[in-house]
Amino acid sequence: MTLLLTALAAVHISMAAPQPVAEIDTGKLKGELARLAWSDDGSEFYIQTVERDRTGSPKAAHHYLVSTASKGVKDVDQEPAWAAKYWQWKSGQASPAAASFKISVDERTEIKRAASAPTGGDLARGGTPDPTAGSTLSDVAQAADTAQTLHVFALKVRNETIGEWVNAAVSPGTNFSWAPAPLQLLAFARREGGPIIVLDAAGSKQELSGTKTALLPAWSSDGKRLAWVERKGKKYQLSTSELTVQ
């Protein structure tokens, strides 16, 4: 069975039906999913999870290997050297095939309020607040207390926003993967999960119709396959698919 992508531009990609590799039970792992990498020969996957402190900053990382042969998941002491090398090009700022095909960072600050701010009534006009009309000093103070400053980092490629981090440090590669050279392609998905989208160097994109709640997209080192983790109820399914790029 072959699933065709919804083509939005010139690059044509076909994706074979997704093949399940292993079930990931996050209830048995420590922390949340953070990285997915695979070995050059495709026989193993590396999964990293992180535990975070109250501010959302990582405080501990845990390492796991998934065998495509046994389908088993085992914990290891540290990230394998091949996984670190893979992650370096997979999560870089620029495509391994073209330095000009790169990610830019847009930084902005927003003010978010839980409810509409009071108009101020007599207080806003410089008079003495009337508790029966308009807003009191207490109302205005309470509104100020509920205002939240949001510091937003947005990653963009060819005017396409591929991910946003709000009041948190950017974690490159968690929601995107560059394809290896000579392919000038980028695969990404929403950080909370969603269909995988493939973007080319011209800014054209295609949506992978075989993915719905995908996380951690990861291209194989030969550029012929794509892997991702997809939410299945309370667990996750690690899957791969053969790709044909034309």
C-alpha positions in Angstrom: 0.0 0.0 0.0 1.3 3.4 -0.9 0.1 6.6 0.8 0.5 9.7 -1.4 1.3 13.0 0.2 -0.9 16.0 -0.2 1.3 18.0 -2.6 1.4 21.7 -2.1 4.3 22.4 -4.5 7.0 21.0 -6.8 8.7 18.4 -4.8 7.0 15.0 -5.2 7.3 12.5 -2.4 5.5 9.2 -1.9 5.4 7.4 1.4 4.9 3.7 1.9 2.5 2.5 4.6 4.0 3.1 8.1 5.6 0.1 9.7 5.5 -0.2 13.5 8.8 -0.8 15.2 8.1 -0.9 18.9 5.7 0.2 21.5 7.0 2.9 23.9 5.4 2.8 27.3 6.3 6.2 28.8 4.8 4.9 32.1 7.9 2.7 32.4 10.3 5.3 31.3 11.6 8.3 33.4 10.6 11.7 32.1 9.2 12.9 28.8 10.3 12.1 25.3 13.0 14.4 24.1 15.1 12.8 21.3 14.8 10.2 18.7 17.9 9.1 16.6 18.8 6.0 14.7 22.0 4.1 13.7 23.5 4.3 10.3 22.5 0.7 9.5 18.9 1.3 10.9 19.2 -1.6 13.4 18.8 0.5 16.5 17.0 3.6 17.7 18.1 5.8 20.5 15.5 7.5 22.7 16.2 10.2 25.3 13.8 11.3 28.0 14.3 14.2 30.3 13.0 15.1 33.7 12.3 18.8 34.4 12.3 21.0 37.4 9.5 23.4 38.4 10.8 26.0 35.9 10.7 23.5 33.0 14.4 23.3 32.7 15.9 19.7 32.2 17.4 18.3 35.4 18.1 14.8 34.4 18.4 12.8 31.1 17.7 9.1 30.6 18.9 6.9 27.7 17.2 4.0 25.9 17.9 1.8 22.9 15.3 0.1 20.7 16.2 -2.9 18.6 14.4 -3.2 15.3 14.9 -7.0 15.5 13.7 -7.8 19.0 11.4 -4.7 19.3 12.7 -4.4 22.8 13.5 -1.3 24.8 16.4 -1.3 27.2 18.0 1.5 29.3 21.7 2.4 28.8 24.1 4.5 30.8 24.7 7.2 28.2 24.0 8.4 24.7 25.8 6.3 22.1 28.5 8.0 20.0 26.5 7.3 16.8 23.4 9.0 18.3 25.3 12.1 19.2 26.8 12.3 15.7 23.4 11.8 14.1 21.8 14.5 16.3 24.4 17.0 15.3 23.4 17.1 11.7 19.7 16.2 12.3 19.1 19.2 14.6 21.5 21.8 13.1 20.5 25.3 12.1 21.2 24.7 8.4 20.5 21.8 6.0 23.5 19.5 5.6 23.1 19.9 1.8 22.8 23.7 1.6 24.0 26.3 4.1 21.5 28.9 2.8 18.6 26.6 3.6 18.5 27.4 7.3 16.4 28.2 10.4 16.1 31.7 11.7 14.9 32.6 15.2 12.2 35.2 15.8 12.0 36.5 19.4 9.1 38.5 20.7 7.4 39.4 24.0 3.6 39.2 24.5 1.4 40.2 27.4 -1.4 37.7 28.2 -4.2 38.4 30.6 -6.6 35.8 32.1 -9.6 38.1 31.4 -10.3 41.5 29.9 -8.6 44.3 31.7 -10.9 46.7 33.6 -11.5 50.1 31.9 -10.7 52.0 35.1 -13.9 54.0 35.5 -13.5 57.1 37.6 -10.0 56.0 38.5 -8.8 56.0 34.9 -10.2 59.6 34.6 -8.2 60.7 37.6 -11.1 60.9 40.1 -12.0 58.9 43.2 -13.2 55.4 42.3 -16.9 54.7 42.9 -17.3 51.1 44.0 -20.7 51.1 42.3 -19.5 52.3 38.9 -16.4 51.4 36.9 -13.4 49.7 38.3 -11.8 50.2 41.7 -8.2 50.4 42.6 -8.4 46.8 43.7 -9.8 45.7 40.3 -6.9 47.3 38.5 -4.3 45.9 40.9 -5.9 42.4 40.5 -5.8 42.7 36.7 -2.2 43.6 36.8 -1.5 40.6 39.0 -3.1 38.3 36.4 -1.1 39.7 33.5 1.6 37.3 32.3 4.6 38.2 30.2 5.3 35.6 27.5 8.7 35.4 26.0 8.3 33.6 22.7 10.9 32.1 20.5 9.7 31.0 17.0 11.8 28.9 14.6 11.2 29.9 11.0 12.3 28.5 7.6 11.4 30.2 4.4 8.7 32.2 6.2 7.2 29.0 7.6 7.0 28.7 11.4 8.1 25.2 12.3 7.9 25.6 16.1 7.4 27.9 19.0 8.7 27.9 22.6 7.0 30.0 25.2 8.9 31.0 28.3 11.2 28.0 27.7 14.6 27.4 26.2 14.5 26.2 22.5 15.4 22.5 22.1 16.6 22.2 18.5 15.7 19.0 16.7 12.9 17.8 19.0 10.2 18.7 16.5 12.2 18.8 13.3 14.7 16.8 11.3 16.9 17.9 8.4 17.3 15.3 5.6 20.9 14.2 4.9 22.7 15.5 1.9 22.1 15.7 -1.0 18.4 16.1 -0.1 17.4 19.7 0.7 14.4 18.8 2.8 13.2 19.4 6.3 10.6 17.4 8.2 8.7 18.9 11.1 5.6 18.5 13.3 3.9 20.5 16.0 5.6 20.1 19.3 2.4 18.8 20.9 2.0 16.3 18.0 0.5 16.5 14.6 1.0 15.6 10.9 4.6 15.6 9.7 5.2 18.3 7.1 8.1 18.2 4.6 9.5 21.6 3.5 11.9 22.0 0.6 14.5 24.7 -0.1 12.1 26.7 -2.2 9.6 26.9 0.6 7.2 24.4 -0.9 5.7 21.9 1.6 3.9 18.6 1.7 1.9 16.9 4.5 2.5 13.3 5.2 -1.0 11.8 5.2 0.0 8.7 7.1 0.8 10.7 10.3 -1.7 12.3 12.6 -0.2 12.9 16.1 3.5 12.5 15.2 6.3 13.6 17.5 10.1 13.6 17.1 10.4 13.1 13.3 13.8 11.7 12.3 15.3 11.1 8.9 17.4 8.0 8.2 21.1 8.7 7.4 20.5 7.4 3.8 17.5 9.7 3.3 15.3 6.8 2.2 13.2 6.5 5.4 11.5 8.6 8.1 10.9 7.6 11.7 8.6 9.2 14.3 6.8 8.5 17.5 3.0 8.7 17.5 0.6 8.8 20.5 -1.6 5.7 20.8 -3.8 6.2 23.8 -1.6 6.3 26.9 1.4 4.8 25.0 3.4 5.7 21.9 4.2 3.8 18.8 7.6 4.1 17.1 7.1 3.8 13.4 9.1 4.1 10.1 8.2 4.5 6.5 10.0 4.3 3.2 10.1 7.5 1.2 10.6 8.1 -2.5 11.6 11.7 -3.4 11.3 12.9 -7.0 
